[in-house]
Amino acid sequence: MPAIARSSPLALGHQAPARTTLAAPGDRSSAPALFGPLLLFVHGILSWVDGRDAGLGATWLTVLAGLSLVAGVVALALLAARLGEQAGGALATVAVVASAFGAGAVGAVTVGRMLGYLGDDLPTALTAGGPGLVAIGLGILLHRLVVAGRVPRSAVAVAVLGAAIMAMPWGLLPLGALVLLVGLGPVART
C-alpha cells in the first residue's frame, strides 16, 4: 500500500464527512428547484398576456403557456424525485409517485386541451388534481427533510405560501411562482 493511501483518513477507518446540504457545489440536480417555479412564472405571464387557457382555437401564446406549464410541473416532479432520494423510506416513495402521476396528469390535460380532444368543461378534480398531487408530494418530502434538519422550516413555510397563492382563483400564478422560488431557494443552494 503506498504511503499516501495508508495515511488517508478513509484507510485508517474514518468515515467520510456527512453532506450537510442537499446539493453539492456544481451539482446540476438542484436545477429543478429553480426552473420549476420560473417556468410556472412564465406560464402565468403568458396566460395573462393571451387572456385564455389552452383550448380550441389556441394561439401560439396559448401553446407556449401550455408547454411552459407542463415543463414547470415536470421540473417540480423531478425535484420531488431528487428529494425522495434524500428523504428515503416508503412515504417518500409514495410522495414521488404521486408527484410523477400529477405531472403526467397535467401534461395529459394540457396537451389534450391544446389538440382539441378535451374541452374547457372538465371536472375540477381532473384539472386541479395533477397540480395538487405534485404539491402534496413535494410538501411531504419537504416536511420529511425539515424533520431531518436538512431544510429550514422558514423555507418550507414560504414554499407552502407560494403554493397557496398559486391555488387561489384570482390569477396570481406569477406571484405564487416567485414566492415558491424563494421558498425553494435553500433546497437549490450549492
Backbone as CSV, one residue per row, in Angstrom:
resi,resn,N_x,N_y,N_z,CA_x,CA_y,CA_z,C_x,C_y,C_z
1,MET,0.857,-1.175,0.000,0.000,0.000,0.000,0.902,1.236,0.000
2,PRO,0.680,2.184,-0.913,1.512,3.375,-0.955,1.359,4.190,0.326
3,ALA,2.347,5.032,0.588,2.367,5.826,1.817,1.176,6.777,1.896
4,ILE,0.786,7.359,0.801,-0.350,8.281,0.804,-1.638,7.549,1.141
5,ALA,-1.839,6.384,0.583,-3.069,5.629,0.843,-3.155,5.212,2.300
6,ARG,-1.993,4.873,2.924,-2.026,4.473,4.328,-2.347,5.640,5.248
7,SER,-1.995,6.850,4.852,-2.254,7.997,5.723,-3.628,8.617,5.472
8,SER,-4.363,8.106,4.518,-5.695,8.624,4.215,-6.633,8.335,5.388
9,PRO,-7.479,9.299,5.737,-8.429,9.054,6.830,-9.342,7.866,6.562
10,LEU,-9.685,7.637,5.285,-10.551,6.517,4.984,-9.827,5.193,5.170
11,ALA,-8.520,5.174,4.900,-7.747,3.957,5.080,-7.579,3.632,6.556
12,LEU,-7.649,4.638,7.427,-7.491,4.425,8.859,-8.804,4.090,9.555
13,GLY,-9.881,3.905,8.772,-11.156,3.506,9.366,-12.100,4.658,9.647
14,HIS,-11.726,5.878,9.280,-12.623,7.015,9.483,-13.663,7.053,8.379
15,GLN,-14.834,7.574,8.711,-15.886,7.713,7.712,-15.755,9.059,7.014
16,ALA,-16.252,9.102,5.800,-16.268,10.358,5.063,-17.226,11.321,5.749
17,PRO,-16.949,12.638,5.702,-17.853,13.593,6.337,-19.224,13.556,5.688
18,ALA,-20.249,13.729,6.520,-21.631,13.702,6.026,-21.935,14.974,5.250
19,ARG,-22.764,14.853,4.223,-23.197,16.015,3.462,-24.208,16.794,4.276
20,THR,-24.002,18.096,4.375,-24.915,18.902,5.168,-25.880,19.703,4.320
21,THR,-25.634,19.793,3.025,-26.568,20.493,2.155,-27.152,19.495,1.172
22,LEU,-28.239,19.877,0.546,-28.882,18.985,-0.400,-28.128,18.892,-1.714
23,ALA,-27.470,19.954,-2.118,-26.780,19.960,-3.402,-25.306,20.255,-3.186
24,ALA,-24.469,19.487,-3.838,-23.038,19.720,-3.771,-22.671,20.819,-4.760
25,PRO,-21.532,21.514,-4.549,-21.119,22.534,-5.497,-21.012,21.949,-6.907
26,GLY,-21.600,22.641,-7.850,-21.566,22.174,-9.225,-22.592,21.094,-9.527
27,ASP,-23.426,20.733,-8.565,-24.431,19.696,-8.746,-25.600,20.252,-9.549
28,ARG,-25.861,19.681,-10.713,-26.933,20.176,-11.572,-28.294,19.648,-11.152
29,SER,-28.357,18.807,-10.152,-29.651,18.269,-9.745,-30.490,19.296,-8.996
30,SER,-29.912,20.440,-8.635,-30.701,21.484,-7.982,-31.437,22.354,-8.996
31,ALA,-31.189,22.154,-10.278,-31.833,22.955,-11.318,-33.365,22.889,-11.276
32,PRO,-33.990,21.730,-11.006,-35.465,21.717,-10.971,-36.055,22.656,-9.928
33,ALA,-35.351,22.891,-8.826,-35.850,23.801,-7.798,-35.886,25.239,-8.305
34,LEU,-35.056,25.550,-9.265,-35.051,26.892,-9.847,-35.940,26.985,-11.077
35,PHE,-35.819,26.006,-11.977,-36.537,26.082,-13.241,-38.028,25.812,-13.097
36,GLY,-38.432,24.973,-12.160,-39.857,24.706,-11.971,-40.650,25.971,-11.692
37,PRO,-40.301,26.727,-10.635,-41.039,27.967,-10.379,-40.880,29.010,-11.485
38,LEU,-39.701,29.094,-12.089,-39.510,30.074,-13.160,-40.385,29.754,-14.373
39,LEU,-40.506,28.482,-14.719,-41.379,28.103,-15.835,-42.849,28.336,-15.497
40,LEU,-43.227,28.136,-14.239,-44.599,28.449,-13.831,-44.854,29.954,-13.895
41,PHE,-43.838,30.753,-13.566,-43.946,32.204,-13.701,-44.166,32.587,-15.163
42,VAL,-43.377,31.988,-16.060,-43.536,32.252,-17.490,-44.940,31.859,-17.944
43,HIS,-45.422,30.715,-17.488,-46.782,30.283,-17.837,-47.810,31.319,-17.402
44,GLY,-47.678,31.795,-16.168,-48.629,32.778,-15.657,-48.616,34.070,-16.458
45,ILE,-47.432,34.562,-16.810,-47.334,35.801,-17.582,-47.910,35.602,-18.989
46,LEU,-47.551,34.484,-19.633,-48.088,34.228,-20.977,-49.606,34.067,-20.954
47,SER,-50.130,33.450,-19.918,-51.586,33.305,-19.812,-52.256,34.653,-19.609
48,TRP,-51.627,35.531,-18.823,-52.175,36.876,-18.643,-52.201,37.635,-19.966
49,VAL,-51.087,37.554,-20.693,-50.993,38.283,-21.958,-51.996,37.733,-22.968
50,ASP,-52.116,36.415,-23.039,-53.012,35.782,-24.010,-54.477,35.928,-23.606
51,GLY,-54.749,35.859,-22.331,-56.108,36.058,-21.845,-57.000,34.844,-21.872
52,ARG,-56.475,33.665,-22.208,-57.307,32.459,-22.193,-56.448,31.233,-21.940
53,ASP,-57.108,30.151,-21.516,-56.426,28.882,-21.292,-56.352,28.104,-22.594
54,ALA,-55.576,27.026,-22.563,-55.461,26.181,-23.749,-56.822,25.605,-24.110
55,GLY,-57.140,25.620,-25.356,-58.424,25.097,-25.816,-58.510,25.209,-27.319
56,LEU,-59.714,25.061,-27.834,-59.906,25.168,-29.278,-59.547,26.573,-29.743
57,GLY,-58.924,26.663,-30.885,-58.528,27.951,-31.413,-57.366,28.557,-30.659
58,ALA,-56.489,27.709,-30.135,-55.371,28.183,-29.334,-54.404,29.004,-30.185
59,THR,-53.919,30.097,-29.629,-52.919,30.925,-30.291,-51.536,30.386,-29.958
60,TRP,-50.525,30.953,-30.582,-49.164,30.493,-30.280,-48.787,30.838,-28.851
61,LEU,-49.337,31.927,-28.302,-49.072,32.247,-26.889,-49.693,31.200,-25.968
62,THR,-50.868,30.729,-26.328,-51.536,29.695,-25.541,-50.717,28.410,-25.549
63,VAL,-50.181,28.079,-26.714,-49.362,26.872,-26.822,-48.087,27.022,-25.994
64,LEU,-47.432,28.180,-26.074,-46.226,28.415,-25.262,-46.547,28.376,-23.770
65,ALA,-47.686,28.947,-23.390,-48.086,28.922,-21.979,-48.325,27.487,-21.522
66,GLY,-48.989,26.688,-22.358,-49.231,25.289,-22.002,-47.950,24.493,-21.889
67,LEU,-47.034,24.715,-22.820,-45.754,23.997,-22.764,-44.928,24.409,-21.547
68,SER,-44.964,25.690,-21.199,-44.223,26.117,-20.014,-44.856,25.567,-18.740
69,LEU,-46.184,25.418,-18.729,-46.848,24.797,-17.574,-46.397,23.350,-17.413
70,VAL,-46.441,22.608,-18.506,-46.047,21.198,-18.432,-44.584,21.080,-18.029
71,ALA,-43.717,21.889,-18.622,-42.289,21.822,-18.290,-42.038,22.200,-16.829
72,GLY,-42.753,23.207,-16.326,-42.590,23.607,-14.929,-43.036,22.537,-13.956
73,VAL,-44.162,21.906,-14.248,-44.666,20.849,-13.360,-43.759,19.616,-13.432
74,VAL,-43.260,19.301,-14.611,-42.322,18.179,-14.738,-41.034,18.477,-13.962
75,ALA,-40.562,19.726,-14.009,-39.369,20.091,-13.240,-39.617,19.913,-11.740
76,LEU,-40.804,20.272,-11.276,-41.114,20.075,-9.853,-41.228,18.593,-9.509
77,ALA,-41.720,17.774,-10.437,-41.752,16.326,-10.194,-40.338,15.759,-10.159
78,LEU,-39.449,16.278,-10.995,-38.036,15.860,-10.927,-37.413,16.273,-9.607
79,LEU,-37.767,17.458,-9.121,-37.296,17.888,-7.806,-37.813,16.935,-6.735
80,ALA,-39.062,16.511,-6.852,-39.615,15.561,-5.884,-38.843,14.249,-5.922
81,ALA,-38.465,13.796,-7.110,-37.687,12.556,-7.206,-36.331,12.724,-6.523
82,ARG,-35.701,13.870,-6.709,-34.407,14.129,-6.074,-34.538,14.210,-4.551
83,LEU,-35.584,14.883,-4.088,-35.809,14.980,-2.646,-36.197,13.629,-2.052
84,GLY,-36.889,12.803,-2.844,-37.240,11.465,-2.390,-36.016,10.615,-2.141
85,GLU,-34.990,10.780,-2.970,-33.730,10.069,-2.729,-33.101,10.526,-1.427
86,GLN,-33.175,11.823,-1.150,-32.588,12.365,0.075,-33.368,11.922,1.320
87,ALA,-34.712,11.909,1.210,-35.544,11.596,2.371,-35.570,10.106,2.662
88,GLY,-35.685,9.278,1.634,-35.725,7.828,1.820,-37.001,7.363,2.504
89,GLY,-37.273,6.080,2.394,-38.417,5.488,3.067,-39.610,5.286,2.152
90,ALA,-40.585,4.543,2.667,-41.778,4.210,1.885,-42.645,5.435,1.624
91,LEU,-42.773,6.322,2.610,-43.585,7.522,2.425,-42.985,8.420,1.349
92,ALA,-41.671,8.499,1.300,-41.010,9.294,0.258,-41.280,8.696,-1.113
93,THR,-41.289,7.380,-1.202,-41.579,6.726,-2.480,-42.999,7.032,-2.931
94,VAL,-43.937,6.987,-2.015,-45.331,7.305,-2.345,-45.441,8.769,-2.797
95,ALA,-44.746,9.662,-2.121,-44.782,11.077,-2.490,-44.197,11.313,-3.875
96,VAL,-43.117,10.619,-4.203,-42.502,10.756,-5.529,-43.446,10.219,-6.605
97,VAL,-44.066,9.076,-6.351,-45.009,8.503,-7.322,-46.210,9.437,-7.511
98,ALA,-46.713,10.021,-6.421,-47.837,10.963,-6.538,-47.436,12.176,-7.363
99,SER,-46.236,12.692,-7.148,-45.765,13.840,-7.926,-45.614,13.484,-9.401
100,ALA,-45.073,12.313,-9.673,-44.905,11.897,-11.074,-46.266,11.703,-11.743
101,PHE,-47.205,11.095,-11.042,-48.548,10.903,-11.592,-49.219,12.253,-11.831
102,GLY,-49.056,13.179,-10.891,-49.627,14.516,-11.046,-49.050,15.250,-12.240
103,ALA,-47.738,15.135,-12.441,-47.111,15.778,-13.603,-47.633,15.171,-14.901
104,GLY,-47.820,13.860,-14.917,-48.389,13.216,-16.100,-49.811,13.673,-16.364
105,ALA,-50.579,13.852,-15.300,-51.960,14.322,-15.466,-51.996,15.741,-16.015
106,VAL,-51.110,16.600,-15.516,-51.041,17.968,-16.034,-50.683,17.948,-17.514
107,GLY,-49.713,17.130,-17.872,-49.315,17.031,-19.273,-50.441,16.521,-20.150
108,ALA,-51.132,15.489,-19.695,-52.216,14.918,-20.498,-53.354,15.912,-20.683
109,VAL,-53.759,16.598,-19.621,-54.855,17.557,-19.724,-54.454,18.742,-20.606
110,THR,-53.244,19.247,-20.424,-52.806,20.414,-21.198,-52.683,20.086,-22.678
111,VAL,-52.042,18.971,-22.992,-51.895,18.578,-24.397,-53.256,18.230,-24.994
112,GLY,-54.104,17.565,-24.223,-55.444,17.250,-24.706,-56.248,18.489,-25.030
113,ARG,-56.111,19.531,-24.213,-56.801,20.786,-24.493,-56.218,21.476,-25.721
114,MET,-54.887,21.493,-25.831,-54.262,22.162,-26.972,-54.615,21.488,-28.295
115,LEU,-54.757,20.178,-28.283,-55.080,19.450,-29.511,-56.579,19.380,-29.787
116,GLY,-57.375,19.879,-28.862,-58.808,19.909,-29.068,-59.544,18.652,-28.653
117,TYR,-58.851,17.716,-28.007,-59.508,16.486,-27.565,-60.296,16.687,-26.274
118,LEU,-59.906,17.660,-25.479,-60.590,17.945,-24.219,-61.123,19.369,-24.273
119,GLY,-62.329,19.553,-23.811,-62.933,20.883,-23.803,-62.612,21.636,-22.531
120,ASP,-63.214,22.799,-22.387,-62.993,23.619,-21.199,-63.910,23.228,-20.042
121,ASP,-64.838,22.299,-20.270,-65.808,21.916,-19.251,-65.386,20.657,-18.488
122,LEU,-64.093,20.525,-18.228,-63.584,19.361,-17.493,-63.888,19.485,-16.009
123,PRO,-64.060,18.362,-15.325,-64.279,18.413,-13.872,-63.063,19.010,-13.152
124,THR,-63.331,19.681,-12.063,-62.264,20.306,-11.292,-61.253,19.283,-10.796
125,ALA,-61.726,18.096,-10.442,-60.813,17.058,-9.957,-59.781,16.691,-11.017
126,LEU,-60.170,16.759,-12.271,-59.245,16.420,-13.350,-58.267,17.550,-13.627
127,THR,-58.737,18.786,-13.610,-57.849,19.908,-13.916,-56.977,20.320,-12.739
128,ALA,-57.463,20.191,-11.514,-56.687,20.597,-10.341,-56.001,19.424,-9.663
129,GLY,-56.376,18.204,-10.029,-55.806,17.035,-9.370,-54.325,16.859,-9.617
130,GLY,-53.877,17.081,-10.847,-52.456,16.922,-11.176,-51.564,17.869,-10.395
131,PRO,-51.840,19.193,-10.476,-51.023,20.115,-9.681,-51.138,19.849,-8.179
132,GLY,-52.314,19.419,-7.745,-52.486,19.103,-6.322,-51.615,17.939,-5.880
133,LEU,-51.537,16.896,-6.711,-50.686,15.750,-6.363,-49.206,16.133,-6.318
134,VAL,-48.779,16.973,-7.254,-47.382,17.423,-7.245,-47.106,18.233,-5.974
135,ALA,-48.027,19.121,-5.619,-47.850,19.947,-4.420,-47.852,19.094,-3.150
136,ILE,-48.758,18.123,-3.072,-48.808,17.251,-1.885,-47.524,16.427,-1.777
137,GLY,-47.075,15.872,-2.894,-45.845,15.091,-2.880,-44.649,15.918,-2.441
138,LEU,-44.512,17.123,-3.001,-43.409,17.998,-2.592,-43.528,18.401,-1.129
139,GLY,-44.757,18.670,-0.692,-44.954,19.055,0.707,-44.536,17.955,1.673
140,ILE,-44.890,16.722,1.362,-44.499,15.591,2.214,-42.984,15.463,2.262
141,LEU,-42.350,15.564,1.114,-40.892,15.408,1.063,-40.178,16.546,1.779
142,LEU,-40.655,17.778,1.584,-40.027,18.901,2.279,-40.217,18.783,3.789
143,HIS,-41.389,18.315,4.233,-41.616,18.115,5.664,-40.646,17.078,6.233
144,ARG,-40.455,15.983,5.512,-39.518,14.958,5.984,-38.099,15.509,6.087
145,LEU,-37.721,16.384,5.149,-36.377,16.959,5.194,-36.252,18.008,6.292
146,VAL,-37.351,18.681,6.641,-37.329,19.603,7.782,-37.126,18.815,9.067
147,VAL,-37.855,17.716,9.204,-37.726,16.881,10.401,-36.307,16.345,10.538
148,ALA,-35.683,16.025,9.400,-34.312,15.526,9.416,-33.286,16.649,9.596
149,GLY,-33.730,17.911,9.597,-32.814,19.029,9.775,-32.062,19.416,8.515
150,ARG,-32.543,19.008,7.358,-31.839,19.282,6.101,-32.331,20.544,5.406
151,VAL,-33.551,21.007,5.752,-34.145,22.192,5.138,-34.716,23.055,6.259
152,PRO,-34.509,24.372,6.215,-35.077,25.226,7.268,-36.599,25.301,7.201
153,ARG,-37.217,25.390,8.378,-38.681,25.472,8.452,-39.208,26.695,7.707
154,SER,-38.500,27.788,7.802,-38.980,29.014,7.152,-39.063,28.843,5.642
155,ALA,-38.144,28.093,5.055,-38.180,27.872,3.611,-39.423,27.089,3.214
156,VAL,-39.769,26.099,4.002,-40.963,25.308,3.699,-42.219,26.160,3.889
157,ALA,-42.229,27.004,4.906,-43.388,27.880,5.116,-43.576,28.824,3.924
158,VAL,-42.489,29.366,3.391,-42.583,30.259,2.236,-43.023,29.477,0.999
159,ALA,-42.521,28.252,0.827,-42.928,27.424,-0.316,-44.415,27.088,-0.233
160,VAL,-44.912,26.786,0.952,-46.346,26.498,1.126,-47.178,27.752,0.822
161,LEU,-46.686,28.910,1.250,-47.377,30.154,0.933,-47.442,30.368,-0.578
162,GLY,-46.334,30.104,-1.277,-46.323,30.229,-2.736,-47.317,29.289,-3.391
163,ALA,-47.372,28.047,-2.916,-48.336,27.091,-3.470,-49.768,27.538,-3.194
164,ALA,-50.012,28.093,-2.013,-51.362,28.570,-1.685,-51.755,29.750,-2.572
165,ILE,-50.817,30.649,-2.835,-51.111,31.786,-3.708,-51.436,31.298,-5.116
166,MET,-50.691,30.312,-5.599,-50.961,29.781,-6.940,-52.315,29.088,-7.016
167,ALA,-52.759,28.507,-5.916,-54.031,27.779,-5.904,-55.243,28.707,-5.829
168,MET,-55.031,29.958,-5.460,-56.145,30.910,-5.367,-56.747,31.157,-6.745
169,PRO,-58.043,31.390,-6.810,-58.703,31.593,-8.106,-58.572,33.020,-8.652
170,TRP,-57.627,33.799,-8.178,-57.523,35.200,-8.558,-56.490,35.472,-9.641
171,GLY,-55.919,34.428,-10.225,-54.950,34.627,-11.293,-53.606,35.139,-10.828
172,LEU,-53.190,34.767,-9.630,-51.917,35.234,-9.089,-50.799,34.209,-9.260
173,LEU,-50.871,33.401,-10.301,-49.867,32.373,-10.539,-48.449,32.934,-10.625
174,PRO,-48.195,34.045,-11.332,-46.815,34.547,-11.375,-46.272,34.933,-9.995
175,LEU,-47.098,35.578,-9.188,-46.667,35.946,-7.838,-46.403,34.700,-7.001
176,GLY,-47.303,33.737,-7.065,-47.113,32.498,-6.320,-45.872,31.747,-6.754
177,ALA,-45.578,31.773,-8.049,-44.381,31.094,-8.553,-43.115,31.757,-8.031
178,LEU,-43.103,33.081,-7.961,-41.928,33.772,-7.416,-41.756,33.494,-5.926
179,VAL,-42.867,33.447,-5.198,-42.795,33.113,-3.763,-42.304,31.672,-3.597
180,LEU,-42.772,30.769,-4.444,-42.298,29.383,-4.404,-40.808,29.314,-4.703
181,LEU,-40.342,30.114,-5.645,-38.913,30.161,-5.968,-38.094,30.574,-4.750
182,VAL,-38.573,31.562,-4.015,-37.883,31.995,-2.799,-37.878,30.868,-1.766
183,GLY,-38.995,30.173,-1.635,-39.093,29.083,-0.672,-38.194,27.915,-1.013
184,LEU,-38.031,27.626,-2.304,-37.185,26.500,-2.716,-35.716,26.892,-2.840
185,GLY,-35.399,28.158,-2.603,-34.011,28.613,-2.689,-33.042,27.807,-1.829
186,PRO,-33.342,27.570,-0.552,-32.417,26.772,0.263,-32.240,25.333,-0.247
187,VAL,-33.243,24.810,-0.933,-33.126,23.457,-1.487,-32.153,23.471,-2.663
188,ALA,-32.127,24.564,-3.416,-31.311,24.653,-4.621,-29.908,25.180,-4.364
189,ARG,-29.612,25.640,-3.160,-28.303,26.267,-2.938,-27.176,25.249,-3.108
190,THR,-26.075,25.784,-3.497,-24.900,24.912,-3.703,-23.790,25.312,-2.773
